[in-house]
Amino acid sequence: MKIPYFEPTFGGRESEYLAEVLASRQLAGGGRFTRACHERIEQVTGAVRALTTHSGTAALEMIALLLRIEPGDEIIMPTYTFVSTASAFALRGGVPVFIDIRSDTLNIDETLIEQAIGPRTRAICPVHYAGVACEMDTIMDIAGRHGLAVVEDAAQGFGASYKDKPLGTFGGLGALSFHASKNVVAGEGGALLVNDPAHAERAEIVREKGTNRSQFFRGEIDKYTWVDLGSSYLPSEITAALLLAQLEQADAINARRVALWGRYHEALAPLEARGLARRPHVPQHCAHNGHIYYLVFDTAERRARARDILLERDINSSAHYAPLHSSPAGQRLGRTGSAMKVAGPASDCLLRMPLYAHMEENVVERVAEALAAL
Ligand SMILES: Cc1ncc(COP(=O)(O)O)c(C=O)c1O
């Protein structure tokens, strides 16, 4: 059997909660499971409000609506990210301004942000790649001096922190993903973190098709109506039931992934010593969540060979993002805000190793052994 490079881990009350939600016949969003997820995410992150969504992409789209992004408004972000970081803003007519990344963490290079700020810049959107934090002190300082919003794409960052503060809680708004590939999964799912209370009321409205239905459900008004722009961003109770079971195990899942990440780091040190590949870097002030273990090989050819060697042993590995500044839509809808020296080569040479909480430890040894043949 092939070893996948990601797989969800089910070890808790998933089946029980799913059976319960089906038996209740209350499948639309906003029920007991949804409320329990909100409470739990608020507890873990300390966000003023957590609102579940049907994807991380949906949470990012809500952020663009909440910021009232208008055509021509610019949002600074790393080029090395998932398409949704950019498309969420482009859907409102916003212009993603792509910046190169740091060679150590592969996060946005904070030293390149200031030069990309122009008269139409509205926000900075850091992306915490692999659950390792961006340099948030510097980014918050730049945003403060230029009067810009900070909104975080913390899709990969649930359970990770920067100087002990959870990712997704630095800017006014943050997005989490619970996609099947993440540490904590709902199949498709996500959450909006509202850290600035000024966004709290409108966030509920945007999520409920632009209506004040949430207030109606709480009995605060006697009928609901269309009051603003919005869409249907809430997940069903089926999704929330699965997510609640997963959230209950988040600490155990993340701890196990961090432990496996550590084993990879040790086992692959000789490869780095031989100059064939670079291992991930986690700055001392960042606590990561073991979301991804990757290697950046010295050449694209060696990356291809590494992938083949692993595949011969039935081990799947994977490349990751192609930089958005060179994608067809990125070129049409965005602009490039810095020289691009790191993202292209890193993307060409990066390989993600298998990593999931129930992975057997001998996979790490098998990977290290296989790659020793390089
Ligand atoms: C950095 C980043 N942003 C956004 C997303 C989108 O999340 P989702 O797949 O839940 O829509 C993902 C994950 O797929 C991601 O890795």
The ligand as a Gaussian input file, in Angstrom:
#p B3LYP/6-31G(d) Opt

LIG

0 1
 C       -2.226000      29.211000       2.641000
 C       -3.601000      28.753000       2.313000
 N       -4.574000      29.663000       2.108000
 C       -5.835000      29.297000       1.838000
 C       -6.196000      27.972000       1.741000
 C       -7.594000      27.646000       1.375000
 O       -8.252000      26.869000       2.318000
 P       -9.451000      25.905000       1.862000
 O       -8.861000      24.799000       1.068000
 O      -10.042000      25.465000       3.158000
 O      -10.405000      26.735000       1.079000
 C       -5.218000      26.981000       1.946000
 C       -5.506000      25.541000       1.915000
 O       -5.888000      24.841000       1.108000
 C       -3.894000      27.376000       2.215000
 O       -2.920000      26.470000       2.396000

